[in-house]
Amino acid sequence: MTHIFGRSTRGQLPTAVAGDGCYLIDASGKRYLDGSGGAAVSCLGHSNARVRAALHEQLDQVAFAHTGFFTSDPAERLADRLTAAAPEGIDRVYLVSGGSEAVEAAIKLARQYFMEIGQPQRHRVIARRQSYHGNTLGALATGGNEWRRAQFAPLLVETSHISPCYEYRGREEGETIDAYGLRVANELETEIERLGAESVMAFVAEPVVGATSGAVPAVKGYLKRIREICDKHGILLILDEVMCGMGRTGYLFACQEDGISPDMITIAKGLGAGYQPIGALLVQGKIYDAIAAGSGFFQHGHTYMGHAMAAAAANAVLSEIEENDLLARVRTQGEKLQAALEAEFGQHPHVGDIRGRGLFRGVEFVADRDTKDPFDPARKLNAKIKKNAFDAGLVCYPMGGTIDGVRGDHVLLAPPFVIEDAQIDELVSKLSGAVEKALAE
């Protein structure tokens, strides 16, 4: 019997007792290849010596000092490193303990920024359907996944949602990729004008959509047009890179591949690689300066923000990424993973799309390739794939509701950056077996 209130009340989970590179090991000795990094978290695997040593060293100095009274050397170093590597104009780092906290802070900071500069009428947020930005109420309201939002709807502030940039489902026959990207980006301007530009404070988007749709990247030119629209109307652009950032796509910040600089970026997951809970909100200097010139106080905060142990872990993660050239490795291994997935599933009658960037890949399943019709949600294909894969010793991230929060099935893959060629083959082989078994059930 357990007294843990877990994610589900059904079933009993195995106990993880050890990690070995890309593998997790349970109490019975069974090994599981971590094909999704948990939830795109464990980018360095589960036994990185540098990060473990950094945590021991920091623990011997100071573990925690409340940021209402102190700063710490690890936190200062981390902020310096992140701003040095960030897109142009990013100058300040607000350290938190996870992705939802980072998004919540971004929404509140956007509101306070406009209060400070004398535009208190700006309060509306626009995001996209089939997005996910976290589980706190503000972040959940911003996200556009109906399944996650439904039962909490009475508690959520009103948010506008426009179409996602989802080429596989949204691009019309005969429409070029460039034309498609501009069409869905221009929905933002239409929505701004409907609401009244003077009332809108921010647009929030993931450069590569993670959990809700399965590694759906923005098409070329889409985010540049979004940036233009935000600039035209004086609206803040907040990019949520909690899942797709910190090297997951082969760039430290995913938006660097798109050639834009947002007003705010949220990061987490891979920043601590699972060794400590940590996230961050990165902001343009103009936003910090507005607060500094006004009230001088961001009316927000969390007890464990800027935690010295967490910052020490994140510094060690960044050192591993930089010194071992892991961004290049992510791009190389990502291409190999894509090729292996295409070889196994490219002609599969029930695989509609294989997509993503770097070591962030999604496989979308369909009942019919020609029509792109999804499977009946009652079949729970994604849940069966997850169970079969886990039984075979593979951790992956299947989800349902890919299309609209109800219909559609996909698997998200986000293995550690250190994955070897043989482990890519193991991942694809075990996933293939799990899919075939699920389809036959």
C-alpha positions in Angstrom: 0.0 0.0 0.0 1.2 3.5 -0.8 0.1 6.9 0.7 1.4 8.7 -2.3 -1.3 10.7 -4.1 0.0 10.1 -7.6 -1.0 11.2 -11.1 -3.4 8.3 -11.3 -5.3 6.2 -8.7 -5.2 3.2 -11.0 -2.4 0.7 -11.2 0.9 0.4 -9.3 4.1 1.9 -10.6 7.4 0.2 -10.4 10.0 1.8 -8.2 13.0 3.5 -9.9 16.1 2.8 -8.0 19.0 3.6 -10.3 20.0 5.3 -13.6 22.6 4.3 -16.1 23.0 6.8 -19.0 19.9 6.6 -21.1 18.4 3.9 -18.9 16.3 3.8 -15.8 16.4 0.7 -13.6 13.6 -0.5 -11.3 13.7 -2.4 -8.1 13.5 -5.8 -9.9 16.5 -4.9 -12.0 14.5 -4.3 -15.2 16.1 -1.6 -17.5 14.0 0.9 -19.4 15.4 3.0 -22.3 14.3 6.6 -21.6 13.0 7.4 -25.1 11.3 10.6 -24.0 13.5 11.9 -21.3 10.5 11.5 -19.0 8.8 14.6 -20.3 11.7 16.0 -22.4 13.6 16.6 -19.1 16.5 14.1 -18.8 18.7 15.5 -21.6 22.0 14.2 -20.1 20.7 10.8 -19.0 20.4 9.6 -15.5 24.0 9.2 -14.2 26.0 12.3 -15.3 29.1 12.6 -13.1 29.6 16.4 -13.6 26.1 17.3 -12.4 26.2 14.9 -9.5 29.6 16.3 -8.4 28.4 19.9 -8.7 25.4 19.1 -6.4 27.7 17.5 -3.8 30.0 20.5 -3.9 27.2 23.1 -3.6 25.6 21.1 -0.7 28.9 21.4 1.2 28.7 25.2 0.9 25.1 26.4 1.1 21.9 24.7 -0.1 19.3 27.4 0.3 19.1 31.1 1.1 15.9 32.9 0.5 16.0 35.4 -2.3 14.2 38.0 -0.3 17.5 38.3 1.6 20.4 36.9 -0.4 21.6 36.1 -3.9 24.1 33.2 -4.5 27.1 32.6 -6.7 25.5 29.8 -8.7 22.4 31.8 -9.4 24.5 34.8 -10.6 26.7 32.6 -12.8 23.6 31.0 -14.3 22.0 34.3 -15.2 25.2 35.5 -16.8 25.5 32.4 -18.9 21.9 32.4 -20.0 21.8 36.0 -21.0 25.1 35.7 -22.9 23.7 32.8 -25.0 20.2 34.2 -25.4 18.7 36.0 -28.4 19.4 39.7 -28.8 18.1 42.0 -26.1 17.5 39.4 -23.5 19.2 40.9 -20.4 17.6 39.6 -17.2 16.7 36.1 -15.7 14.0 35.4 -13.2 14.8 32.0 -11.7 11.9 29.7 -10.6 11.4 26.0 -10.0 9.6 24.8 -13.1 7.9 25.5 -16.4 4.4 26.4 -15.0 6.0 28.8 -12.6 8.0 30.4 -15.5 4.8 30.9 -17.6 2.8 32.2 -14.7 5.6 34.7 -14.0 5.6 35.8 -17.6 1.9 36.5 -17.7 2.0 38.5 -14.5 5.1 40.4 -15.6 3.5 41.3 -18.9 0.6 42.8 -17.0 2.8 44.7 -14.6 5.0 46.0 -17.4 2.0 47.7 -19.0 0.8 49.0 -15.7 4.3 50.5 -15.1 4.5 52.2 -18.5 1.0 53.7 -18.3 -1.1 51.3 -20.4 -3.3 49.7 -17.8 -6.0 48.9 -20.3 -3.8 46.1 -21.8 -4.7 42.8 -20.1 -5.7 40.3 -22.8 -3.6 37.3 -23.8 -3.7 35.5 -27.2 -2.4 32.0 -27.6 -3.0 29.1 -29.9 -5.3 26.1 -30.0 -3.6 22.8 -29.1 -1.0 24.5 -27.1 0.2 23.7 -23.5 1.8 26.2 -21.2 1.5 24.6 -17.8 -1.0 23.6 -15.1 -1.2 26.6 -12.8 -4.4 28.5 -13.4 -2.9 31.4 -15.4 -0.8 29.0 -17.5 -3.7 26.6 -18.0 -5.9 29.5 -19.2 -3.2 30.5 -21.7 -2.9 27.0 -23.1 -5.3 25.9 -25.8 -5.8 22.2 -25.1 -9.5 21.6 -24.4 -9.0 18.3 -22.6 -6.8 19.9 -20.0 -8.9 23.0 -19.7 -12.5 21.6 -19.6 -13.1 20.8 -16.0 -11.3 23.9 -14.7 -13.0 26.3 -17.2 -15.0 28.2 -14.6 -11.7 29.1 -12.9 -9.8 30.3 -15.9 -9.5 33.9 -17.1 -10.6 34.5 -20.7 -8.0 33.9 -23.3 -8.2 34.1 -27.1 -6.9 31.2 -29.2 -6.0 31.2 -32.8 -5.0 28.4 -35.1 -1.8 26.5 -34.4 1.0 26.4 -37.0 0.3 22.7 -37.8 1.3 22.1 -41.4 0.3 18.4 -41.6 -3.3 19.2 -40.7 -3.7 22.8 -41.7 -2.0 23.4 -45.0 -4.5 23.4 -47.9 -4.0 21.5 -51.2 -1.9 23.6 -53.6 -0.9 26.1 -50.8 2.9 26.7 -50.5 4.5 26.4 -47.1 5.3 30.1 -47.1 1.7 31.0 -47.9 0.4 28.7 -45.2 2.7 30.1 -42.6 1.7 33.7 -43.4 -2.0 32.8 -43.4 -2.0 31.3 -40.0 0.3 34.0 -38.6 -2.1 36.7 -39.9 -4.8 35.2 -37.8 -3.0 36.9 -34.9 -3.6 40.3 -36.4 -7.2 39.6 -37.2 -7.8 38.6 -33.5 -5.9 41.6 -32.2 -8.1 43.9 -34.3 -11.3 42.1 -33.1 -10.3 42.5 -29.5 -8.9 46.0 -29.9 -5.1 46.3 -30.0 -5.1 48.7 -27.0 -6.5 45.8 -24.8 -4.0 43.1 -25.8 -0.8 42.6 -23.8 0.8 39.4 -25.1 0.9 36.6 -27.6 2.2 33.2 -26.2 3.4 30.3 -28.4 5.7 27.3 -28.4 8.3 27.4 -31.3 7.9 23.6 -31.5 4.7 22.4 -29.9 5.4 19.6 -27.4 2.9 17.5 -25.4 -0.4 18.4 -27.0 0.4 17.7 -30.7 3.8 15.9 -30.7 6.8 18.0 -31.8 5.0 20.2 -34.3 7.5 22.9 -35.5 6.6 26.3 -36.8 7.1 26.5 -40.6 9.8 28.8 -41.9 8.8 32.5 -41.8 5.8 32.0 -39.4 7.5 33.3 -36.2 9.1 36.3 -38.1 5.6 37.3 -39.2 4.3 36.9 -35.7 7.2 39.1 -34.4 6.2 41.8 -37.0 2.6 41.8 -35.9 3.5 42.1 -32.2 5.8 45.0 -32.9 3.2 46.7 -35.0 0.6 46.6 -32.2 3.0 47.1 -29.2 2.3 43.6 -27.9 4.8 41.4 -26.0 5.9 38.2 -27.7 6.3 35.4 -25.1 7.9 32.2 -26.4 7.4 29.1 -24.3 10.5 26.9 -24.6 9.9 24.9 -21.5 9.9 21.7 -23.5 11.6 22.5 -26.8 14.4 24.7 -25.4 17.8 24.2 -23.8 19.2 22.3 -26.7 16.4 19.9 -27.4 16.0 21.0 -31.0 19.8 21.4 -31.6 19.9 25.1 -30.5 20.1 26.3 -26.9 17.0 28.4 -27.6 14.7 26.9 -30.2 13.7 30.3 -31.6 17.3 30.9 -32.7 16.6 28.5 -35.6 13.7 30.8 -36.5 15.9 33.9 -36.4 13.8 36.0 -34.0 14.2 37.5 -30.6 11.1 37.5 -28.3 10.3 39.8 -25.4 10.3 36.9 -23.0 11.3 33.2 -23.1 10.3 30.6 -20.6 12.6 27.6 -20.0 12.7 24.7 -17.6 12.9 20.9 -18.1 16.3 20.4 -19.8 17.8 23.4 -17.9 18.2 21.1 -14.8 18.1 17.8 -16.8 16.1 16.3 -14.0 18.8 16.6 -11.4 17.1 19.5 -9.7 13.7 21.3 -10.3 14.5 24.6 -12.0 13.0 26.9 -14.6 13.6 30.5 -15.7 11.9 33.5 -17.3 14.2 35.4 -19.5 13.2 39.0 -20.4 14.3 41.9 -22.6 16.1 44.7 -20.8 13.3 47.2 -21.6 10.9 45.2 -19.4 13.3 45.1 -16.4 14.0 48.8 -16.9 10.3 49.7 -16.8 10.0 48.0 -13.4 13.2 49.6 -12.2 12.1 53.1 -13.2 8.6 52.6 -11.8 7.7 50.7 -8.6 11.1 48.9 -8.4 9.3 45.7 -7.3 7.9 42.8 -9.3 4.8 41.8 -7.4 5.3 38.1 -7.6 7.6 35.4 -6.1 8.1 31.8 -5.0 9.8 30.4 -1.9 12.4 28.3 -3.8 13.2 30.6 -6.7 16.9 31.1 -7.3 17.7 28.0 -5.3 21.4 27.5 -5.0 21.4 23.8 -5.5 19.2 24.0 -8.5 21.3 26.8 -10.1 24.5 24.7 -9.4 22.9 21.8 -11.3 21.9 24.0 -14.2 25.4 25.4 -14.5 26.8 21.9 -14.7 24.2 21.0 -17.3 25.2 24.0 -19.5 28.9 23.1 -19.1 28.2 19.6 -20.3 26.3 20.9 -23.3 29.0 23.5 -24.2 32.2 21.5 -23.5 30.9 18.3 -25.2 29.4 20.1 -28.2 26.1 18.5 -27.5 24.1 20.9 -29.6 25.8 19.6 -32.7 25.3 16.0 -31.4 21.6 16.7 -31.0 21.3 17.8 -34.6 23.3 14.7 -35.8 21.5 12.2 -33.7 18.2 13.9 -34.4 18.7 13.3 -38.1 19.5 9.6 -37.4 16.4 9.2 -35.3 14.3 10.8 -38.0 15.8 8.5 -40.6 15.2 5.5 -38.4 11.6 6.4 -37.8 11.0 7.0 -41.5 12.6 3.7 -42.4 10.4 1.9 -39.9 7.1 3.9 -40.2 7.4 5.9 -43.4 5.2 3.6 -45.4 3.1 2.3 -42.5 -0.6 2.4 -43.3 -1.4 4.0 -39.9 1.3 6.6 -39.6 0.4 10.0 -41.1 3.3 12.2 -40.1 6.8 12.0 -38.7 8.1 15.4 -37.6 10.2 17.6 -35.3 13.6 19.1 -34.9 16.7 17.7 -33.3 16.0 15.1 -30.6 12.4 16.2 -30.4 10.3 14.0 -32.7 6.7 13.1 -33.1 4.9 10.3 -34.8 1.2 10.9 -35.6 -1.1 7.9 -36.1 -4.1 7.8 -38.4 -6.8 5.3 -39.3 -6.4 6.2 -43.0 -3.3 7.8 -44.5 -5.2 9.2 -47.5 -7.9 11.0 -45.6 -5.9 11.6 -42.5 -8.8 10.5 -40.4 -7.9 9.7 -36.8 -8.7 6.6 -34.9 -11.8 6.5 -32.7 -10.7 8.1 -29.3 -12.6 5.3 -27.6 -10.0 2.9 -28.9 -7.4 4.6 -26.7 -4.6 3.8 -29.1 -2.1 6.1 -27.5 -2.6 4.5 -24.0 -2.1 1.1 -25.4 1.1 2.1 -27.2 2.4 3.6 -23.9 1.7 0.4 -21.9 3.1 -1.9 -24.5 6.3 0.1 -24.9 6.7 0.3 -21.1 6.3 -3.5 -20.8 9.0 -3.9 -23.5 11.4 -1.6 -21.6 10.8 1.7 -23.4 9.7 5.0 -21.9 7.9 7.1 -24.5 5.3 9.9 -24.4 2.1 9.0 -26.2 -0.9 11.3 -26.0 -4.4 11.6 -27.4 -6.3 14.6 -28.6 -3.6 15.5 -31.1 -6.0 17.4 -33.4 -8.4 19.2 -31.2 -8.0 17.9 -27.6 -10.3 14.9 -28.3 -9.3 13.2 -31.6 -5.9 12.0 -32.7 -3.0 9.9 -31.4 0.7 10.6 -31.4 3.9 9.6 -29.7 6.5 12.2 -28.6 10.1 11.2 -28.5 12.8 13.2 -26.7 15.7 10.9 -25.7 18.8 12.1 -23.9 21.3 14.1 -26.0 23.9 11.3 -25.3 21.8 8.6 -27.0 24.0 6.2 -29.1 23.2 4.8 -32.5 22.5 1.4 -31.2 20.1 2.9 -28.7 18.2 4.7 -31.5 17.8 1.3 -33.1 16.5 -0.1 -29.8 14.1 2.8 -29.4 12.6 2.5 -32.8 12.4 -1.3 -32.7 10.6 -1.4 -29.3 8.3 1.4 -30.4 7.4 -0.5 -33.6 6.6 -3.6 -31.6 4.4 -1.6 -29.2 2.5 0.0 -32.1 1.9 -3.2 -33.9 0.6 -4.9 -30.7 -1.7 -1.9 -29.9 -3.1 -1.9 -33.4 -3.8 -5.6 -33.2 -5.6 -5.3 -29.8 
